[in-house]
């Protein structure tokens, strides 16, 4: 029995989504041209991938003025990233986002600049939380 299709994009689908996020809507030929900048792909393969992505509701299409369709991302980059990070946190780090961050820090995957940006984000969230606590105690 076949396993159910994942709602999360595969690596190849992510490659197509990145093209659509960067360019807005594209024809099949434009997606193929962008993919061919890094590797050779068959147009039929990309067309099949777009159809699968349509079924997964990752992309949408509308009729073009000529032949074919204009393809665009149905899912935002933020929503897609959130879903994939959530799956990673749940599947690998037992639901603990702090374990994911600790892993990144311990394996030296974060640069000094990355760490500084994280500190700013954490500080902003703390200020936001403290402001909400004070505002709620009126």
Backbone as ProteinMPNN parsed JSONL, in Angstrom:
{"seq_chain_A": "XXXXXXXXXXXXXXXXXXXXXXXXXXXXXXXXXXXXXXXXXXXXXXXXXXXXXXXXXXXXXXXXXXXXXXXXXXXXXXXXXXXXXXXXXXXXXXXXXXXXXXXXXXXXXXXXXXXXXXXXXXXXXXXXXXXXXXXXXX", "coords_chain_A": {"N_chain_A": [[0.841, -1.185, 0.0], [0.581, 2.191, -0.858], [2.219, 4.981, 0.634], [0.687, 7.886, 2.104], [0.736, 11.024, 0.376], [3.039, 13.544, 1.292], [2.306, 16.667, 2.816], [4.219, 18.504, 2.901], [6.736, 20.199, 1.0], [8.956, 18.519, -1.294], [12.544, 18.35, -1.843], [12.991, 19.024, -4.554], [10.544, 20.253, -5.162], [10.686, 22.417, -3.441], [12.716, 23.831, -4.667], [11.43, 24.7, -6.978], [9.405, 26.244, -5.774], [10.989, 28.284, -4.641], [11.791, 29.632, -6.945], [9.313, 30.579, -7.847], [8.557, 32.173, -5.65], [10.501, 34.138, -5.817], [10.045, 35.266, -8.347], [7.349, 35.725, -8.704], [4.565, 35.033, -10.676], [5.062, 32.477, -13.149], [5.659, 30.996, -16.366], [5.63, 27.558, -17.499], [7.88, 27.194, -19.103], [9.533, 29.285, -18.191], [10.004, 28.5, -15.541], [11.397, 26.121, -16.048], [13.671, 27.169, -17.403], [14.849, 28.644, -15.314], [15.472, 26.577, -13.514], [17.283, 25.188, -15.081], [19.508, 26.722, -14.936], [21.103, 25.704, -13.001], [21.09, 22.935, -13.289], [20.379, 20.227, -15.584], [17.094, 19.68, -16.695], [14.128, 17.921, -17.627], [11.411, 19.175, -19.491], [8.961, 17.853, -19.305], [9.225, 16.555, -16.864], [9.282, 18.7, -15.053], [6.748, 19.75, -15.543], [5.168, 17.647, -14.603], [5.923, 17.692, -11.905], [4.904, 20.218, -11.171], [2.17, 19.697, -11.458], [1.77, 17.771, -9.444], [2.416, 19.401, -7.271], [0.349, 21.209, -7.481], [-1.807, 19.566, -6.794], [-1.099, 19.168, -4.146], [-1.607, 21.626, -3.195], [0.389, 23.545, -3.154], [1.059, 25.201, -5.197], [-0.58, 27.401, -7.535], [-2.517, 27.839, -10.522], [-3.212, 29.705, -13.479], [-4.938, 30.302, -16.524], [-2.978, 31.203, -19.307], [-2.359, 33.931, -21.631], [-1.545, 32.888, -24.014], [-0.707, 29.592, -25.039], [-0.823, 27.166, -22.405], [-0.1, 27.725, -18.877], [0.052, 30.19, -16.245], [2.013, 29.921, -13.487], [2.017, 30.124, -9.937], [3.109, 30.575, -6.535], [1.189, 29.069, -4.035], [1.442, 28.83, -1.39], [2.949, 30.752, 1.152], [6.368, 31.739, 1.684], [6.989, 31.974, 4.374], [4.933, 30.501, 5.663], [5.405, 27.967, 4.607], [8.035, 27.493, 5.518], [7.544, 27.537, 8.267], [5.911, 25.263, 8.6], [7.676, 23.231, 7.808], [9.809, 23.536, 9.608], [8.446, 23.074, 11.956], [7.81, 20.357, 11.605], [10.404, 19.295, 11.635], [11.241, 20.014, 14.254], [9.352, 18.593, 15.795], [9.777, 15.937, 14.893], [12.55, 15.39, 15.166], [13.558, 16.69, 17.414], [11.878, 16.127, 19.506], [9.706, 17.896, 19.829], [10.814, 20.137, 20.989], [11.759, 23.307, 20.56], [13.83, 24.744, 21.682], [15.796, 22.826, 21.942], [16.479, 22.459, 19.286], [17.626, 24.978, 18.68], [19.721, 24.936, 20.531], [21.184, 22.816, 19.473], [22.0, 23.965, 17.027], [23.641, 26.006, 17.986], [25.564, 24.571, 19.465], [26.762, 22.991, 17.509], [28.097, 24.807, 16.1], [26.884, 26.058, 13.923], [25.878, 28.53, 13.719], [26.779, 31.813, 12.987], [28.679, 34.562, 14.385], [27.298, 36.838, 13.71], [24.746, 35.733, 13.218], [24.127, 34.882, 15.822], [24.016, 37.353, 17.141], [21.796, 38.482, 15.863], [19.825, 36.684, 16.695], [19.878, 37.21, 19.46], [18.845, 39.821, 19.46], [16.252, 39.311, 18.508], [15.244, 37.669, 20.573], [15.414, 39.442, 22.742], [13.586, 41.403, 21.868], [11.204, 39.891, 21.859], [11.027, 39.319, 24.589], [10.647, 41.911, 25.647], [8.206, 42.473, 24.43], [6.59, 40.49, 25.616], [6.787, 41.24, 28.32], [5.604, 43.762, 28.2], [2.989, 43.031, 27.491], [2.279, 41.644, 29.801], [2.307, 43.692, 31.718], [0.359, 45.364, 30.622], [-1.895, 43.778, 30.833], [-2.435, 43.707, 33.546], [-3.865, 45.861, 34.499]], "CA_chain_A": [[0.0, 0.0, 0.0], [1.383, 3.411, -0.977], [2.071, 5.919, 1.751], [0.034, 9.124, 1.667], [1.643, 12.103, -0.026], [3.325, 14.537, 2.322], [1.881, 18.026, 2.47], [5.433, 19.313, 2.861], [7.419, 20.074, -0.296], [10.216, 17.797, -1.44], [13.649, 19.248, -2.211], [12.726, 19.524, -5.904], [9.412, 21.179, -5.098], [11.192, 23.645, -2.813], [13.479, 24.539, -5.698], [10.426, 25.379, -7.816], [8.784, 27.29, -4.958], [11.924, 29.422, -4.536], [11.698, 30.365, -8.212], [8.026, 31.283, -7.868], [8.603, 33.233, -4.634], [11.386, 35.207, -6.301], [9.595, 35.867, -9.601], [5.899, 35.839, -8.83], [4.052, 33.978, -11.55], [5.955, 32.06, -14.237], [5.209, 29.932, -17.24], [6.406, 26.329, -17.39], [9.181, 27.434, -19.742], [10.332, 30.143, -17.312], [10.441, 27.665, -14.415], [12.434, 25.232, -16.592], [14.879, 27.967, -17.65], [15.465, 28.964, -14.025], [16.055, 25.34, -12.992], [18.417, 24.803, -15.929], [20.689, 27.521, -14.589], [21.969, 24.907, -12.129], [21.131, 21.528, -13.707], [19.501, 19.909, -16.716], [15.804, 19.07, -16.337], [13.201, 17.742, -18.74], [10.185, 19.959, -19.36], [7.883, 16.962, -18.849], [9.428, 16.306, -15.432], [8.864, 19.903, -14.331], [5.29, 19.817, -15.675], [4.623, 16.655, -13.667], [6.135, 18.206, -10.547], [3.944, 21.3, -10.943], [0.849, 19.079, -11.283], [1.773, 17.2, -8.088], [2.393, 20.539, -6.36], [-1.016, 21.74, -7.554], [-2.614, 18.651, -5.987], [-0.721, 19.399, -2.748], [-1.974, 23.022, -2.922], [1.588, 24.36, -2.973], [1.045, 26.18, -6.281], [-1.857, 27.6, -8.229], [-2.288, 28.155, -11.931], [-4.302, 30.347, -14.22], [-4.709, 30.228, -17.965], [-2.157, 32.266, -19.866], [-2.929, 34.493, -22.853], [-1.222, 31.937, -25.085], [-0.845, 28.218, -24.558], [-0.258, 26.878, -21.096], [-0.558, 28.376, -17.649], [0.929, 30.969, -15.381], [2.099, 29.241, -12.204], [2.467, 30.948, -8.82], [3.112, 29.877, -5.248], [-0.044, 29.206, -3.25], [1.891, 28.904, -0.008], [4.001, 31.74, 1.357], [7.641, 31.206, 2.16], [6.907, 31.921, 5.83], [4.07, 29.379, 6.057], [6.115, 26.744, 4.235], [9.144, 27.326, 6.464], [6.962, 27.204, 9.567], [5.487, 23.867, 8.586], [8.83, 22.341, 7.721], [10.548, 23.632, 10.871], [7.618, 22.368, 12.935], [8.006, 18.914, 11.39], [11.75, 18.997, 12.105], [11.253, 20.105, 15.719], [8.576, 17.472, 16.335], [10.33, 14.642, 14.535], [13.945, 15.179, 15.54], [13.868, 17.281, 18.711], [10.776, 15.804, 20.433], [8.849, 19.058, 20.049], [11.519, 21.19, 21.718], [12.443, 24.284, 19.717], [15.08, 25.137, 22.339], [16.796, 21.797, 21.615], [16.939, 22.769, 17.93], [18.524, 26.132, 18.769], [20.929, 24.471, 21.223], [21.929, 22.023, 18.496], [22.637, 24.888, 16.087], [24.713, 26.711, 18.694], [26.612, 23.625, 19.846], [27.467, 22.485, 16.331], [28.724, 25.984, 15.502], [26.233, 26.373, 12.65], [25.493, 29.943, 13.773], [27.889, 32.76, 13.0], [28.545, 35.62, 15.39], [26.214, 37.704, 13.23], [23.505, 35.007, 13.479], [23.875, 34.926, 17.262], [23.609, 38.723, 17.479], [20.42, 38.643, 15.385], [18.967, 35.913, 17.6], [19.787, 37.953, 20.721], [17.906, 40.929, 19.234], [14.898, 38.743, 18.431], [14.857, 37.224, 21.912], [15.185, 40.656, 23.538], [12.33, 42.019, 21.419], [10.111, 39.041, 22.346], [10.925, 39.523, 26.045], [10.02, 43.222, 25.864], [6.815, 42.324, 24.021], [5.915, 39.7, 26.643], [6.698, 42.051, 29.53], [4.601, 44.789, 27.93], [1.677, 42.392, 27.543], [1.989, 41.335, 31.201], [1.969, 44.946, 32.389], [-0.897, 45.857, 30.078], [-2.987, 42.906, 31.282], [-2.633, 43.817, 35.007], [-4.471, 47.15, 34.839]], "C_chain_A": [[0.889, 1.252, 0.0], [1.151, 4.316, 0.222], [1.409, 7.19, 1.242], [1.07, 10.196, 1.337], [1.818, 13.089, 1.124], [2.805, 15.895, 1.869], [3.079, 18.968, 2.393], [6.134, 19.127, 1.517], [8.693, 19.244, -0.208], [11.311, 18.811, -1.776], [13.419, 19.853, -3.596], [11.584, 20.523, -5.94], [9.821, 22.493, -4.451], [11.973, 24.492, -3.805], [12.52, 25.328, -6.601], [9.755, 26.497, -7.035], [9.693, 28.504, -4.821], [11.891, 30.277, -5.8], [10.42, 31.189, -8.244], [7.984, 32.398, -6.829], [9.424, 34.411, -5.134], [10.795, 35.964, -7.48], [8.104, 36.127, -9.697], [5.389, 34.718, -9.707], [5.002, 33.735, -12.713], [5.252, 31.04, -15.114], [6.051, 28.689, -16.964], [7.805, 26.548, -17.961], [10.084, 28.286, -18.853], [10.843, 29.37, -16.096], [11.573, 26.751, -14.882], [13.741, 25.984, -16.814], [15.607, 28.283, -16.345], [16.123, 27.725, -13.418], [17.305, 24.953, -13.77], [19.647, 25.657, -15.699], [21.644, 26.713, -13.712], [22.072, 23.441, -12.525], [20.172, 21.31, -14.862], [18.235, 19.225, -16.205], [14.952, 18.951, -17.597], [11.935, 18.537, -18.465], [9.054, 19.094, -18.836], [7.999, 16.665, -17.354], [8.937, 17.493, -14.613], [7.338, 20.048, -14.4], [4.621, 18.838, -14.712], [4.766, 17.13, -12.232], [5.142, 19.319, -10.219], [2.535, 20.744, -10.729], [0.733, 18.47, -9.884], [1.674, 18.322, -7.054], [1.015, 21.202, -6.341], [-1.946, 20.888, -6.69], [-2.345, 18.837, -4.488], [-1.07, 20.819, -2.288], [-0.766, 23.897, -2.572], [1.674, 25.459, -4.023], [-0.386, 26.339, -6.787], [-1.543, 27.986, -9.66], [-3.489, 28.899, -12.476], [-3.924, 30.33, -15.69], [-3.925, 31.445, -18.419], [-2.835, 32.809, -21.121], [-2.663, 33.596, -24.05], [-1.545, 30.532, -24.623], [-0.303, 28.114, -23.147], [-0.834, 27.72, -19.982], [0.514, 29.293, -17.08], [0.867, 30.292, -14.014], [2.566, 30.225, -11.137], [2.383, 30.128, -7.533], [1.788, 30.131, -4.545], [0.306, 29.368, -1.776], [2.993, 29.95, 0.097], [5.269, 31.052, 1.846], [7.595, 31.031, 3.678], [6.08, 30.726, 6.3], [4.754, 28.052, 5.754], [7.252, 26.475, 5.212], [8.616, 26.911, 7.827], [6.542, 25.748, 9.649], [6.653, 22.901, 8.595], [9.663, 22.371, 9.007], [9.764, 22.917, 11.964], [7.776, 20.859, 12.833], [9.377, 18.484, 11.902], [11.804, 18.987, 13.631], [10.515, 18.919, 16.33], [9.265, 16.136, 16.099], [11.723, 14.363, 15.057], [14.229, 15.638, 16.968], [12.726, 17.129, 19.715], [9.93, 17.025, 20.798], [9.52, 20.228, 20.74], [12.286, 22.104, 20.772], [13.767, 24.702, 20.346], [16.175, 24.105, 22.084], [17.336, 22.001, 20.203], [17.951, 23.911, 17.97], [19.827, 25.731, 19.464], [21.799, 23.652, 20.271], [22.678, 22.935, 17.522], [23.808, 25.625, 16.735], [25.88, 25.763, 18.971], [27.403, 23.101, 18.647], [28.112, 23.607, 15.529], [28.194, 26.293, 14.111], [25.825, 27.846, 12.587], [26.742, 30.811, 13.837], [27.677, 33.766, 14.126], [27.405, 36.571, 15.001], [24.852, 37.044, 13.481], [23.127, 35.087, 14.957], [23.403, 36.312, 17.705], [22.162, 38.975, 17.039], [19.442, 37.89, 16.276], [18.788, 36.634, 18.927], [18.805, 39.114, 20.591], [16.463, 40.427, 19.196], [14.39, 38.319, 19.802], [14.561, 38.428, 22.794], [13.863, 41.317, 23.162], [11.132, 41.214, 21.914], [9.912, 39.2, 23.846], [10.238, 40.847, 26.358], [8.534, 43.163, 25.537], [6.011, 41.568, 25.094], [5.747, 40.505, 27.924], [5.674, 43.17, 29.374], [3.191, 44.225, 28.0], [1.291, 42.065, 28.985], [1.568, 42.582, 31.949], [0.633, 45.475, 31.937], [-2.091, 45.06, 30.567], [-3.31, 43.051, 32.756], [-3.341, 45.089, 35.423], [-5.592, 47.036, 35.79]], "O_chain_A": [[1.839, 1.344, 0.778], [0.044, 4.406, 0.752], [1.556, 7.536, 0.07], [2.138, 10.258, 1.946], [0.866, 13.419, 1.831], [2.858, 16.229, 0.686], [2.972, 20.085, 1.888], [6.129, 18.031, 0.957], [9.405, 19.26, 0.796], [11.028, 19.993, -1.968], [13.627, 21.05, -3.795], [11.643, 21.521, -6.658], [9.362, 23.56, -4.858], [11.897, 25.72, -3.783], [12.78, 26.483, -6.939], [9.553, 27.587, -7.57], [9.218, 29.638, -4.878], [11.957, 31.505, -5.727], [10.438, 32.359, -8.624], [7.431, 33.465, -7.097], [9.066, 35.563, -4.891], [11.011, 37.169, -7.612], [7.643, 36.699, -10.685], [5.75, 33.559, -9.498], [5.659, 34.654, -13.202], [4.365, 30.315, -14.663], [7.068, 28.763, -16.274], [8.797, 26.132, -17.363], [11.285, 28.028, -18.774], [11.982, 29.561, -15.67], [12.588, 26.617, -14.198], [14.807, 25.487, -16.451], [16.833, 28.199, -16.277], [17.219, 27.818, -12.866], [18.271, 24.45, -13.196], [20.721, 25.346, -16.214], [22.843, 26.99, -13.673], [23.028, 22.765, -12.147], [19.265, 22.11, -15.091], [18.299, 18.307, -15.387], [15.045, 19.772, -18.51], [11.445, 18.566, -17.336], [8.263, 19.548, -18.009], [6.989, 16.538, -16.662], [8.258, 17.319, -13.601], [6.71, 20.429, -13.412], [3.62, 19.172, -14.08], [3.84, 16.99, -11.432], [4.599, 19.361, -9.115], [1.786, 21.266, -9.903], [-0.289, 18.636, -9.217], [0.935, 18.206, -6.077], [0.571, 21.697, -5.305], [-2.771, 21.418, -5.946], [-3.247, 18.682, -3.665], [-0.853, 21.171, -1.128], [-0.875, 24.853, -1.804], [2.274, 26.509, -3.792], [-1.266, 25.526, -6.505], [-0.429, 28.41, -9.969], [-4.616, 28.746, -12.005], [-2.746, 30.343, -16.049], [-4.172, 32.567, -17.977], [-3.786, 32.207, -21.619], [-3.458, 33.547, -24.988], [-2.522, 30.304, -23.911], [0.571, 28.883, -22.747], [-1.892, 28.336, -20.113], [1.699, 29.182, -17.39], [-0.215, 30.114, -13.454], [3.421, 31.069, -11.405], [1.677, 29.122, -7.463], [1.323, 31.268, -4.468], [-0.447, 29.971, -1.011], [3.868, 30.027, -0.766], [5.235, 29.93, 2.352], [8.109, 30.044, 4.204], [6.477, 30.019, 7.226], [4.689, 27.119, 6.555], [7.414, 25.348, 5.681], [9.182, 26.028, 8.471], [6.788, 25.079, 10.652], [6.632, 21.886, 9.291], [10.166, 21.335, 9.442], [10.348, 22.231, 12.803], [7.866, 20.165, 13.846], [9.505, 17.433, 12.53], [12.349, 18.06, 14.23], [11.003, 18.307, 17.281], [9.33, 15.299, 16.999], [12.049, 13.216, 15.362], [15.054, 15.038, 17.657], [12.619, 17.909, 20.662], [9.493, 17.167, 21.941], [8.859, 21.22, 21.049], [13.333, 21.728, 20.246], [14.728, 24.985, 19.63], [17.353, 24.457, 22.016], [18.513, 21.748, 19.945], [19.016, 23.819, 17.359], [20.91, 26.135, 19.039], [23.022, 23.79, 20.274], [23.851, 22.704, 17.228], [24.841, 25.84, 16.101], [27.039, 26.109, 18.741], [28.591, 22.802, 18.771], [28.608, 23.391, 14.424], [28.936, 26.729, 13.231], [25.467, 28.348, 11.522], [27.642, 30.571, 14.641], [26.612, 33.805, 14.741], [26.653, 37.043, 15.854], [23.91, 37.711, 13.908], [21.97, 35.325, 15.304], [22.505, 36.434, 18.538], [21.394, 39.609, 17.763], [18.358, 38.39, 16.579], [17.683, 36.675, 19.469], [18.02, 39.367, 21.504], [15.567, 41.039, 19.777], [13.239, 38.579, 20.15], [13.564, 38.436, 23.517], [13.107, 41.741, 24.036], [10.139, 41.799, 22.348], [8.781, 39.215, 24.331], [9.361, 40.912, 27.22], [7.705, 43.72, 26.256], [4.895, 41.96, 25.434], [4.688, 40.463, 28.549], [4.954, 43.489, 30.32], [2.289, 44.882, 28.52], [0.125, 42.188, 29.36], [0.606, 42.562, 32.717], [-0.149, 45.976, 32.745], [-3.186, 45.605, 30.702], [-4.355, 42.573, 33.197], [-3.411, 45.374, 36.619], [-6.192, 48.046, 36.16]]}, "name": "protein", "num_of_chains": 1, "seq": "XXXXXXXXXXXXXXXXXXXXXXXXXXXXXXXXXXXXXXXXXXXXXXXXXXXXXXXXXXXXXXXXXXXXXXXXXXXXXXXXXXXXXXXXXXXXXXXXXXXXXXXXXXXXXXXXXXXXXXXXXXXXXXXXXXXXXXXXXX"}
